[in-house]
Amino acid sequence: MNQNTVPLLAAAQQYLNIDHAPFYMPGHKRGQGIDREFMTLMGETMFRLDLPELPELEEAVNEAELLASEAYGSDRAWFLTNGSTCGIQAMLLATCGQGDKVLIGRNCHKAAIAGLVLNGATPIYLPTDYLPEFDLDLGVSPETLEAFLNQHSDAKAVLLVSPNYFGVCGDLAKMAAIAHSFKVPLLVDAAHGAHLGFHPDLPISALQAGADLVVQSTHKVAGSLTQSSILHLQGDRIAAEQVERALQILRSSSPNLLLLISLDVARRQMAIAGKAILTETIRLAQEARIRLNQIPDLRTFDQLQVPNLDPTRLTVMVDHLDITGFDADVYLHSQVDVMAEMPTLTQLVFILSLGNTQDDIDRLIKGFAELVRTKGKSKEEKIKTSINYQLPIPNHQLSITPREAYFAKSDRLPLEQAIGKISAESLCPYPPGIPLLCIGEEITRAVIEILQCILRSGGIINGASDESLETLRVITSFPSKN
Ligand SMILES: Cc1ncc(COP(=O)(O)O)c(C=O)c1O
Protein backbone atom coordinates (compact mmCIF):
# COMPACT_ATOMS: atom_id res chain seq x y z
CA MET A 1 0.00 0.00 0.00
CA ASN A 2 1.06 3.56 -0.51
CA GLN A 3 1.80 4.90 2.96
CA ASN A 4 2.04 8.41 1.56
CA THR A 5 -1.71 8.51 1.04
CA VAL A 6 -4.09 9.79 3.70
CA PRO A 7 -7.57 8.68 2.60
CA LEU A 8 -9.41 10.29 5.48
CA LEU A 9 -7.71 13.63 5.13
CA ALA A 10 -8.30 13.53 1.38
CA ALA A 11 -12.01 12.66 1.75
CA ALA A 12 -12.50 15.34 4.38
CA GLN A 13 -10.78 17.96 2.21
CA GLN A 14 -13.25 17.23 -0.57
CA TYR A 15 -16.08 17.97 1.82
CA LEU A 16 -14.54 21.20 2.96
CA ASN A 17 -15.67 23.26 -0.03
CA ILE A 18 -18.93 21.50 -0.85
CA ASP A 19 -21.76 23.99 -0.63
CA HIS A 20 -24.94 22.29 0.49
CA ALA A 21 -27.80 22.66 2.94
CA PRO A 22 -26.81 20.44 5.89
CA PHE A 23 -29.76 18.66 7.48
CA TYR A 24 -27.59 16.18 9.35
CA MET A 25 -25.66 16.08 12.62
CA PRO A 26 -23.86 17.76 14.33
CA GLY A 27 -26.27 20.52 15.22
CA HIS A 28 -23.87 23.41 14.62
CA LYS A 29 -24.08 22.59 10.86
CA ARG A 30 -20.47 23.01 9.80
CA GLY A 31 -19.96 25.91 12.17
CA GLN A 32 -22.92 28.03 10.99
CA GLY A 33 -24.53 27.87 14.42
CA ILE A 34 -21.50 27.60 16.64
CA ASP A 35 -20.72 30.06 19.41
CA ARG A 36 -18.92 32.98 17.75
CA GLU A 37 -16.19 33.32 20.37
CA PHE A 38 -15.35 29.65 19.97
CA MET A 39 -15.33 30.03 16.17
CA THR A 40 -12.99 33.01 16.36
CA LEU A 41 -10.65 31.08 18.60
CA MET A 42 -10.62 27.83 16.66
CA GLY A 43 -11.08 28.92 13.04
CA GLU A 44 -13.72 27.91 10.53
CA THR A 45 -12.03 24.81 9.10
CA MET A 46 -12.30 22.79 12.27
CA PHE A 47 -16.08 23.15 12.29
CA ARG A 48 -16.48 22.50 8.57
CA LEU A 49 -14.66 19.22 9.14
CA ASP A 50 -16.73 18.20 12.15
CA LEU A 51 -18.84 15.85 10.05
CA PRO A 52 -20.80 12.67 10.75
CA GLU A 53 -19.97 9.29 9.21
CA LEU A 54 -21.14 10.12 5.68
CA PRO A 55 -20.85 7.15 3.24
CA GLU A 56 -17.70 8.45 1.46
CA LEU A 57 -16.06 9.02 4.82
CA GLU A 58 -16.90 5.52 6.02
CA GLU A 59 -15.06 4.08 3.01
CA ALA A 60 -12.11 6.31 3.78
CA VAL A 61 -12.06 5.09 7.40
CA ASN A 62 -11.81 1.48 6.18
CA GLU A 63 -8.94 2.38 3.86
CA ALA A 64 -7.16 4.35 6.58
CA GLU A 65 -7.46 1.42 9.00
CA LEU A 66 -5.96 -0.91 6.38
CA LEU A 67 -3.02 1.44 5.95
CA ALA A 68 -2.60 1.61 9.73
CA SER A 69 -2.62 -2.15 10.10
CA GLU A 70 0.12 -2.41 7.46
CA ALA A 71 2.21 0.40 8.98
CA TYR A 72 2.03 -0.88 12.57
CA GLY A 73 2.34 -4.52 11.52
CA SER A 74 -1.03 -6.03 12.50
CA ASP A 75 -3.61 -8.03 10.57
CA ARG A 76 -6.47 -5.72 11.42
CA ALA A 77 -6.75 -2.26 12.94
CA TRP A 78 -9.66 -0.34 14.41
CA PHE A 79 -9.54 3.41 14.96
CA LEU A 80 -10.85 4.43 18.38
CA THR A 81 -12.07 7.85 19.43
CA ASN A 82 -12.43 7.00 23.10
CA GLY A 83 -8.79 6.35 23.87
CA SER A 84 -7.04 3.15 24.83
CA THR A 85 -9.59 2.97 27.64
CA CYS A 86 -12.09 1.73 25.04
CA GLY A 87 -9.49 -0.60 23.48
CA ILE A 88 -8.56 -2.23 26.79
CA GLN A 89 -12.19 -2.83 27.61
CA ALA A 90 -12.83 -4.22 24.12
CA MET A 91 -9.88 -6.62 24.51
CA LEU A 92 -11.33 -7.90 27.78
CA LEU A 93 -14.92 -8.13 26.53
CA ALA A 94 -13.77 -9.95 23.40
CA THR A 95 -11.83 -12.63 25.23
CA CYS A 96 -13.44 -13.44 28.57
CA GLY A 97 -16.67 -13.19 30.53
CA GLN A 98 -18.45 -14.20 33.67
CA GLY A 99 -16.77 -17.16 35.34
CA ASP A 100 -13.61 -16.94 33.20
CA LYS A 101 -10.17 -16.30 34.64
CA VAL A 102 -7.94 -13.61 33.20
CA LEU A 103 -4.32 -13.05 34.26
CA ILE A 104 -3.66 -9.33 34.65
CA GLY A 105 -0.49 -7.45 35.55
CA ARG A 106 -1.22 -5.71 38.87
CA ASN A 107 0.26 -2.55 37.36
CA CYS A 108 -2.69 -2.32 34.96
CA HIS A 109 -4.50 0.95 34.29
CA LYS A 110 -7.87 1.55 35.93
CA ALA A 111 -9.47 1.06 32.51
CA ALA A 112 -8.69 -2.66 32.83
CA ILE A 113 -10.43 -2.89 36.18
CA ALA A 114 -13.44 -1.15 34.63
CA GLY A 115 -13.26 -3.73 31.84
CA LEU A 116 -13.58 -6.46 34.46
CA VAL A 117 -16.67 -4.76 35.86
CA LEU A 118 -18.10 -4.91 32.35
CA ASN A 119 -17.21 -8.52 31.50
CA GLY A 120 -17.56 -10.12 34.94
CA ALA A 121 -14.34 -12.14 34.62
CA THR A 122 -12.24 -13.16 37.61
CA PRO A 123 -8.86 -11.43 37.64
CA ILE A 124 -5.76 -13.26 38.80
CA TYR A 125 -3.42 -10.38 39.51
CA LEU A 126 0.20 -10.92 38.47
CA PRO A 127 2.70 -9.29 40.84
CA THR A 128 5.25 -7.02 39.24
CA ASP A 129 8.96 -6.75 39.97
CA TYR A 130 10.21 -3.61 41.65
CA LEU A 131 13.57 -1.82 41.82
CA PRO A 132 13.51 0.06 45.17
CA GLU A 133 16.62 2.17 44.50
CA PHE A 134 14.82 3.85 41.60
CA ASP A 135 11.23 3.37 42.86
CA LEU A 136 10.73 1.64 39.53
CA ASP A 137 7.99 -0.75 38.52
CA LEU A 138 9.63 -3.36 36.29
CA GLY A 139 6.40 -4.98 35.21
CA VAL A 140 5.57 -8.68 35.18
CA SER A 141 8.52 -11.01 34.58
CA PRO A 142 8.35 -14.03 32.25
CA GLU A 143 9.04 -16.26 35.28
CA THR A 144 6.04 -14.86 37.15
CA LEU A 145 3.82 -15.25 34.11
CA GLU A 146 4.90 -18.86 33.61
CA ALA A 147 4.38 -19.74 37.29
CA PHE A 148 0.87 -18.27 37.28
CA LEU A 149 -0.03 -19.93 33.99
CA ASN A 150 1.09 -23.26 35.44
CA GLN A 151 -1.40 -22.67 38.25
CA HIS A 152 -4.15 -21.19 36.08
CA SER A 153 -3.75 -22.85 32.70
CA ASP A 154 -7.52 -22.48 32.20
CA ALA A 155 -7.18 -18.67 31.97
CA LYS A 156 -8.85 -17.23 28.91
CA ALA A 157 -6.34 -14.42 28.38
CA VAL A 158 -3.29 -12.61 29.76
CA LEU A 159 -3.31 -8.81 29.89
CA LEU A 160 0.01 -6.98 30.34
CA VAL A 161 1.04 -3.33 30.28
CA SER A 162 4.02 -2.61 28.03
CA PRO A 163 5.57 -0.07 28.07
CA ASN A 164 4.64 1.22 31.49
CA TYR A 165 4.73 4.90 32.42
CA PHE A 166 8.51 4.76 32.89
CA GLY A 167 9.09 3.18 29.48
CA VAL A 168 9.81 -0.31 30.84
CA CYS A 169 8.71 -2.75 28.14
CA GLY A 170 9.84 -6.10 29.62
CA ASP A 171 10.62 -9.22 27.64
CA LEU A 172 7.34 -9.27 25.77
CA ALA A 173 8.49 -11.72 23.08
CA LYS A 174 9.29 -14.28 25.76
CA MET A 175 5.98 -13.65 27.51
CA ALA A 176 4.03 -13.98 24.25
CA ALA A 177 5.75 -17.33 23.66
CA ILE A 178 4.93 -18.48 27.20
CA ALA A 179 1.27 -17.46 26.94
CA HIS A 180 0.96 -19.15 23.55
CA SER A 181 2.59 -22.35 24.83
CA PHE A 182 -0.42 -22.52 27.20
CA LYS A 183 -2.72 -21.68 24.26
CA VAL A 184 -3.70 -18.44 25.98
CA PRO A 185 -3.82 -15.19 23.96
CA LEU A 186 -1.74 -12.20 25.02
CA LEU A 187 -3.43 -8.81 25.20
CA VAL A 188 -1.18 -5.79 25.58
CA ASP A 189 -2.02 -2.34 26.86
CA ALA A 190 0.58 -0.47 24.79
CA ALA A 191 -1.01 2.91 25.49
CA HIS A 192 2.53 4.35 25.76
CA GLY A 193 3.95 2.41 22.81
CA ALA A 194 2.54 3.79 19.55
CA HIS A 195 6.05 4.81 18.42
CA LEU A 196 7.69 1.44 19.04
CA GLY A 197 8.65 -0.52 15.96
CA PHE A 198 9.54 2.58 13.98
CA HIS A 199 13.17 2.87 15.09
CA PRO A 200 15.86 0.19 15.59
CA ASP A 201 17.05 1.77 18.86
CA LEU A 202 13.64 1.42 20.49
CA PRO A 203 12.35 -1.77 22.11
CA ILE A 204 10.30 -3.89 19.73
CA SER A 205 6.57 -3.24 19.61
CA ALA A 206 4.03 -5.54 21.23
CA LEU A 207 2.92 -6.64 17.76
CA GLN A 208 6.50 -7.51 16.79
CA ALA A 209 6.75 -9.45 20.05
CA GLY A 210 3.80 -11.60 18.94
CA ALA A 211 0.91 -10.22 21.02
CA ASP A 212 -2.58 -11.07 19.80
CA LEU A 213 -4.45 -7.88 20.64
CA VAL A 214 -2.70 -4.57 21.22
CA VAL A 215 -4.02 -1.12 21.94
CA GLN A 216 -1.91 1.99 21.43
CA SER A 217 -2.72 5.54 22.49
CA THR A 218 -1.49 7.18 19.31
CA HIS A 219 -2.29 10.48 21.00
CA LYS A 220 0.16 9.96 23.87
CA VAL A 221 3.44 9.61 21.99
CA ALA A 222 2.72 9.96 18.27
CA GLY A 223 1.04 12.77 16.35
CA SER A 224 -2.73 12.33 16.72
CA LEU A 225 -5.29 14.26 18.76
CA THR A 226 -6.15 13.49 22.38
CA GLN A 227 -8.51 10.50 22.75
CA SER A 228 -7.50 8.88 19.45
CA SER A 229 -6.10 5.35 19.71
CA ILE A 230 -5.75 2.21 17.61
CA LEU A 231 -6.67 -1.36 18.49
CA HIS A 232 -4.74 -4.04 16.58
CA LEU A 233 -5.39 -7.72 16.05
CA GLN A 234 -2.70 -10.20 15.02
CA GLY A 235 -3.01 -13.89 14.14
CA ASP A 236 -6.03 -16.13 14.57
CA ARG A 237 -6.16 -16.88 18.29
CA ILE A 238 -8.88 -14.24 18.60
CA ALA A 239 -11.56 -13.86 15.93
CA ALA A 240 -11.99 -10.39 14.46
CA GLU A 241 -15.73 -10.85 14.90
CA GLN A 242 -15.33 -11.13 18.68
CA VAL A 243 -13.51 -7.81 18.70
CA GLU A 244 -16.15 -6.24 16.47
CA ARG A 245 -18.91 -7.39 18.84
CA ALA A 246 -17.16 -5.81 21.80
CA LEU A 247 -16.58 -2.57 19.92
CA GLN A 248 -20.25 -2.47 18.94
CA ILE A 249 -21.01 -2.17 22.64
CA LEU A 250 -18.29 0.25 23.61
CA ARG A 251 -17.84 2.66 20.75
CA SER A 252 -19.84 5.80 20.17
CA SER A 253 -22.03 5.75 17.08
CA SER A 254 -20.79 9.28 16.38
CA PRO A 255 -16.99 9.08 16.15
CA ASN A 256 -15.32 12.45 15.86
CA LEU A 257 -13.97 12.89 12.35
CA LEU A 258 -11.17 15.20 13.44
CA LEU A 259 -9.83 12.46 15.72
CA LEU A 260 -10.08 9.89 12.93
CA ILE A 261 -8.25 12.17 10.48
CA SER A 262 -5.55 12.74 13.08
CA LEU A 263 -5.00 8.97 13.32
CA ASP A 264 -4.65 8.80 9.55
CA VAL A 265 -2.04 11.57 9.36
CA ALA A 266 -0.18 10.28 12.42
CA ARG A 267 0.14 6.90 10.71
CA ARG A 268 1.53 8.51 7.54
CA GLN A 269 3.97 10.54 9.56
CA MET A 270 5.31 7.48 11.39
CA ALA A 271 5.35 5.25 8.30
CA ILE A 272 7.20 7.77 6.15
CA ALA A 273 9.34 9.76 8.57
CA GLY A 274 9.15 7.83 11.85
CA LYS A 275 12.78 6.78 11.90
CA ALA A 276 14.14 10.28 11.30
CA ILE A 277 11.72 11.85 13.77
CA LEU A 278 12.52 9.31 16.47
CA THR A 279 16.28 9.64 15.90
CA GLU A 280 15.95 13.25 16.98
CA THR A 281 13.64 12.46 19.92
CA ILE A 282 16.04 9.79 21.21
CA ARG A 283 18.94 12.23 20.81
CA LEU A 284 17.14 14.93 22.79
CA ALA A 285 16.26 12.50 25.59
CA GLN A 286 19.81 11.18 25.76
CA GLU A 287 21.21 14.72 25.85
CA ALA A 288 18.80 15.57 28.67
CA ARG A 289 19.90 12.53 30.69
CA ILE A 290 23.59 13.36 30.28
CA ARG A 291 23.13 17.01 31.30
CA LEU A 292 20.82 16.17 34.20
CA ASN A 293 23.29 13.63 35.56
CA GLN A 294 25.84 16.45 35.82
CA ILE A 295 23.58 18.35 38.22
CA PRO A 296 24.35 17.32 41.82
CA ASP A 297 21.82 15.06 43.56
CA LEU A 298 19.80 14.33 40.43
CA ARG A 299 19.67 10.86 38.94
CA THR A 300 18.20 9.52 35.74
CA PHE A 301 17.95 5.98 34.40
CA ASP A 302 21.00 6.62 32.20
CA GLN A 303 23.16 3.79 33.45
CA LEU A 304 20.34 1.55 34.52
CA GLN A 305 20.73 -2.01 33.31
CA VAL A 306 17.06 -2.56 32.61
CA PRO A 307 16.59 -4.22 29.21
CA ASN A 308 13.92 -2.96 26.83
CA LEU A 309 13.67 0.50 28.34
CA ASP A 310 12.20 3.13 26.00
CA PRO A 311 14.95 5.76 25.60
CA THR A 312 12.43 8.50 24.76
CA ARG A 313 10.97 8.36 28.28
CA LEU A 314 12.79 10.50 30.82
CA THR A 315 12.54 9.89 34.55
CA VAL A 316 14.35 12.21 36.94
CA MET A 317 14.85 11.02 40.52
CA VAL A 318 14.56 13.90 43.00
CA ASP A 319 14.61 11.82 46.19
CA HIS A 320 18.23 12.79 46.96
CA LEU A 321 17.12 16.43 47.09
CA ASP A 322 14.91 15.63 50.08
CA ILE A 323 11.88 16.85 48.21
CA THR A 324 9.09 14.93 46.55
CA GLY A 325 8.37 14.78 42.84
CA PHE A 326 5.22 16.78 43.63
CA ASP A 327 7.33 19.60 45.13
CA ALA A 328 9.65 19.55 42.12
CA ASP A 329 6.67 19.62 39.78
CA VAL A 330 5.17 22.69 41.45
CA TYR A 331 8.53 24.48 41.33
CA LEU A 332 9.23 23.70 37.68
CA HIS A 333 5.70 24.62 36.64
CA SER A 334 5.37 27.84 38.62
CA GLN A 335 8.93 29.17 38.49
CA VAL A 336 10.35 28.11 35.13
CA ASP A 337 7.34 27.10 33.01
CA VAL A 338 8.35 23.49 32.55
CA MET A 339 5.57 20.94 32.81
CA ALA A 340 6.21 17.29 33.52
CA GLU A 341 3.88 14.42 32.66
CA MET A 342 3.87 12.71 36.05
CA PRO A 343 5.16 13.48 39.51
CA THR A 344 5.48 10.70 42.09
CA LEU A 345 6.78 10.76 45.64
CA THR A 346 10.33 10.30 44.37
CA GLN A 347 10.42 11.23 40.69
CA LEU A 348 9.29 13.32 37.78
CA VAL A 349 8.50 11.59 34.51
CA PHE A 350 8.74 13.49 31.22
CA ILE A 351 7.35 12.26 27.92
CA LEU A 352 9.57 13.19 25.01
CA SER A 353 8.06 12.83 21.58
CA LEU A 354 8.06 14.20 18.05
CA GLY A 355 6.86 17.63 19.21
CA ASN A 356 9.77 18.38 21.54
CA THR A 357 12.57 20.76 20.61
CA GLN A 358 16.09 21.60 21.73
CA ASP A 359 14.66 24.67 23.42
CA ASP A 360 12.39 22.46 25.57
CA ILE A 361 15.42 20.48 26.71
CA ASP A 362 17.42 23.62 27.48
CA ARG A 363 14.56 24.96 29.61
CA LEU A 364 14.23 21.63 31.37
CA ILE A 365 17.90 21.58 32.29
CA LYS A 366 17.89 25.23 33.35
CA GLY A 367 14.80 24.57 35.46
CA PHE A 368 16.37 21.63 37.24
CA ALA A 369 19.60 23.56 37.82
CA GLU A 370 17.56 26.31 39.51
CA LEU A 371 15.51 23.79 41.46
CA VAL A 372 18.64 22.19 42.87
CA ARG A 373 20.07 25.63 43.80
CA THR A 374 16.93 26.61 45.72
CA LYS A 375 15.86 23.18 46.92
CA GLY A 376 14.27 22.89 50.32
CA LYS A 377 13.82 26.66 50.79
CA SER A 378 10.02 26.66 50.61
CA LYS A 379 9.55 23.29 52.18
CA GLU A 380 7.74 23.15 55.51
CA GLU A 381 7.25 19.49 55.92
CA LYS A 382 9.63 16.92 54.52
CA ILE A 383 7.90 13.78 53.43
CA LYS A 384 9.88 10.65 54.14
CA THR A 385 10.74 9.33 50.71
CA SER A 386 11.98 6.09 52.16
CA ILE A 387 8.35 5.00 52.34
CA ASN A 388 7.81 1.50 51.03
CA TYR A 389 6.15 2.40 47.78
CA GLN A 390 5.88 -1.10 46.40
CA LEU A 391 2.45 -1.75 44.93
CA PRO A 392 0.39 -3.59 47.49
CA ILE A 393 -0.23 -6.73 45.54
CA PRO A 394 -2.64 -9.21 47.04
CA ASN A 395 -1.16 -12.70 47.07
CA HIS A 396 -4.53 -14.36 47.33
CA GLN A 397 -7.47 -14.79 45.03
CA LEU A 398 -10.10 -12.05 45.43
CA SER A 399 -13.16 -13.30 47.26
CA ILE A 400 -15.33 -11.17 45.02
CA THR A 401 -14.87 -10.12 41.39
CA PRO A 402 -14.74 -6.45 40.41
CA ARG A 403 -18.18 -6.84 38.80
CA GLU A 404 -19.69 -8.40 41.93
CA ALA A 405 -18.05 -5.69 44.02
CA TYR A 406 -19.41 -2.96 41.77
CA PHE A 407 -22.99 -4.20 42.07
CA ALA A 408 -22.82 -5.21 45.76
CA LYS A 409 -24.43 -3.06 48.45
CA SER A 410 -21.93 -0.54 49.76
CA ASP A 411 -21.66 2.31 52.19
CA ARG A 412 -19.15 4.98 53.16
CA LEU A 413 -17.34 4.33 56.41
CA PRO A 414 -14.82 6.43 58.36
CA LEU A 415 -11.31 5.40 57.37
CA GLU A 416 -10.42 3.52 60.54
CA GLN A 417 -13.57 1.41 60.30
CA ALA A 418 -12.98 0.75 56.60
CA ILE A 419 -9.63 -0.95 57.16
CA GLY A 420 -10.01 -4.71 56.79
CA LYS A 421 -13.21 -4.36 54.73
CA ILE A 422 -13.59 -4.95 50.97
CA SER A 423 -13.33 -1.81 48.86
CA ALA A 424 -16.24 -0.82 46.65
CA GLU A 425 -14.06 1.64 44.73
CA SER A 426 -10.70 1.66 42.94
CA LEU A 427 -8.31 4.34 44.16
CA CYS A 428 -5.37 5.45 42.08
CA PRO A 429 -2.92 8.29 42.05
CA TYR A 430 -3.50 10.07 38.74
CA PRO A 431 -1.35 9.88 36.78
CA PRO A 432 -0.44 7.00 36.34
CA GLY A 433 -3.98 5.66 36.92
CA ILE A 434 -2.80 2.36 38.41
CA PRO A 435 -5.16 1.50 41.27
CA LEU A 436 -3.24 1.09 44.49
CA LEU A 437 -6.51 -0.27 45.80
CA CYS A 438 -8.75 -2.15 43.38
CA ILE A 439 -12.48 -2.56 43.74
CA GLY A 440 -13.01 -5.97 45.42
CA GLU A 441 -9.68 -5.88 47.30
CA GLU A 442 -9.24 -5.74 51.05
CA ILE A 443 -8.45 -2.27 52.37
CA THR A 444 -5.14 -2.43 54.23
CA ARG A 445 -3.53 0.15 56.47
CA ALA A 446 -0.37 0.05 54.31
CA VAL A 447 -2.19 1.07 51.15
CA ILE A 448 -4.14 3.81 52.92
CA GLU A 449 -0.91 5.26 54.30
CA ILE A 450 0.59 5.47 50.82
CA LEU A 451 -2.56 7.06 49.37
CA GLN A 452 -2.68 9.62 52.20
CA CYS A 453 0.98 10.39 51.77
CA ILE A 454 0.46 11.04 48.06
CA LEU A 455 -2.54 13.25 48.80
CA ARG A 456 -0.63 15.24 51.46
CA SER A 457 2.24 15.70 49.04
CA GLY A 458 0.01 17.36 46.45
CA GLY A 459 -0.92 14.33 44.35
CA ILE A 460 -4.38 13.57 43.02
CA ILE A 461 -6.25 10.43 44.01
CA ASN A 462 -8.75 9.38 41.41
CA GLY A 463 -11.78 7.15 42.01
CA ALA A 464 -12.50 8.04 45.64
CA SER A 465 -16.10 8.93 46.48
CA ASP A 466 -14.65 11.12 49.24
CA GLU A 467 -11.66 12.97 47.80
CA SER A 468 -10.30 13.74 51.28
CA LEU A 469 -10.06 9.98 51.95
CA GLU A 470 -11.62 10.57 55.37
CA THR A 471 -14.26 8.01 54.44
CA LEU A 472 -14.08 5.09 52.02
CA ARG A 473 -16.82 3.19 50.22
CA VAL A 474 -16.85 -0.43 51.36
CA ILE A 475 -19.00 -3.42 50.57
CA THR A 476 -21.60 -4.03 53.25
CA SER A 477 -23.47 -6.98 51.83
CA PHE A 478 -22.08 -9.68 49.56
CA PRO A 479 -24.06 -11.03 46.63
CA SER A 480 -25.10 -14.66 46.99
CA LYS A 481 -23.09 -16.98 44.80
CA ASN A 482 -25.90 -19.22 43.52
C1 LIG B 1 -0.90 2.36 30.81
C2 LIG B 1 -2.13 3.09 30.38
N1 LIG B 1 -3.13 2.40 29.81
C3 LIG B 1 -4.25 3.01 29.41
C4 LIG B 1 -4.43 4.36 29.55
C5 LIG B 1 -5.70 5.00 29.06
O1 LIG B 1 -5.45 5.51 27.78
P1 LIG B 1 -6.38 6.62 27.11
O2 LIG B 1 -6.11 7.89 27.84
O3 LIG B 1 -5.90 6.65 25.69
O4 LIG B 1 -7.77 6.17 27.24
C6 LIG B 1 -3.41 5.12 30.12
C7 LIG B 1 -3.58 6.56 30.31
O5 LIG B 1 -2.76 7.27 30.79
C8 LIG B 1 -2.24 4.47 30.56
O6 LIG B 1 -1.24 5.15 31.12
The ligand as an SDF file (V2000), in Angstrom:
LIG
                    3D

 16 16  0  0  0  0  0  0  0  0999 V2000
   -0.9040    2.3550   30.8100 C   0  0  0  0  0  0  0  0  0  0  0  0
   -2.1330    3.0930   30.3810 C   0  0  0  0  0  0  0  0  0  0  0  0
   -3.1280    2.4020   29.8150 N   0  0  0  0  0  0  0  0  0  0  0  0
   -4.2480    3.0090   29.4100 C   0  0  0  0  0  0  0  0  0  0  0  0
   -4.4280    4.3560   29.5460 C   0  0  0  0  0  0  0  0  0  0  0  0
   -5.6950    4.9950   29.0590 C   0  0  0  0  0  0  0  0  0  0  0  0
   -5.4500    5.5100   27.7840 O   0  0  0  0  0  0  0  0  0  0  0  0
   -6.3760    6.6230   27.1150 P   0  0  0  0  0  0  0  0  0  0  0  0
   -6.1100    7.8930   27.8400 O   0  0  0  0  0  0  0  0  0  0  0  0
   -5.8990    6.6550   25.6920 O   0  0  0  0  0  0  0  0  0  0  0  0
   -7.7730    6.1710   27.2410 O   0  0  0  0  0  0  0  0  0  0  0  0
   -3.4100    5.1170   30.1230 C   0  0  0  0  0  0  0  0  0  0  0  0
   -3.5820    6.5650   30.3090 C   0  0  0  0  0  0  0  0  0  0  0  0
   -2.7650    7.2690   30.7900 O   0  0  0  0  0  0  0  0  0  0  0  0
   -2.2350    4.4720   30.5570 C   0  0  0  0  0  0  0  0  0  0  0  0
   -1.2420    5.1540   31.1190 O   0  0  0  0  0  0  0  0  0  0  0  0
  1  2  1  0
  2  3  1  0
  2 15  2  0
  3  4  2  0
  4  5  1  0
  5  6  1  0
  5 12  2  0
  6  7  1  0
  7  8  1  0
  8  9  2  0
  8 10  1  0
  8 11  1  0
 12 13  1  0
 12 15  1  0
 13 14  2  0
 15 16  1  0
M  END
$$$$
